[in-house]
Amino acid sequence: MPRLPFGEWVDSGVDWLQNNLSWLFDAISAVVKGLDTGINAVLTAPEPLLLAGIFAVIAWWLRGLLAGALSFVGFGLIISMELWDDAMATLSLVLVATLVAI
């Protein structure tokens, strides 16, 4: 059976896309980075305990008292380990990916 040069075809296709549609990829990158920066700014603007309380109230409203209490404890653990900024950066990326997927 002859070997198909599939890898070379894909490489040449990707090169063509990069050479001819770089403006499109730059625009998509700017939109995604802007969304991520904006959502991250909103998530890191308030005090961490305030936002943890807001998330806990939302969890309580959606799933009940136990979910609200456990979410507040979980966010409190994140705050106590000083990982709040990293967690909010991750959450903003997840939210942007969700928006793109929808």
JOTA-V112395 format. One record per backbone hydrogen bond with DSSP energy under -0.5 kcal/mol. NH is the residue of the N-H (numbers start at 0). CO is the residue of the C=O. If there is no record, write none. Layout:
# JOTA-V112395
nh=<NH/NH>
co=<CO/CO>
This chain:
# JOTA-V112395
nh=<5/8/9/10/11/12/13/14/15/16/17/18/19/20/23/24/25/26/27/28/29/30/31/32/33/34/35/36/37/38/39/40/41/42/43/44/45/50/51/52/53/54/55/56/57/58/59/60/61/62/63/63/67/68/69/70/71/72/73/74/75/76/77/78/79/80/81/82/86/87/88/89/90/91/92/93/94/95/96/97/98/99/100/101>
co=<3/4/5/6/7/8/9/10/11/12/13/14/15/16/20/20/21/22/23/24/25/26/27/28/29/30/31/32/33/34/35/36/37/38/39/40/41/46/47/48/49/50/51/52/53/54/55/56/57/58/58/59/63/64/65/66/67/68/69/70/71/72/73/74/75/76/78/77/82/83/84/85/86/87/88/89/90/91/92/93/94/95/96/97>
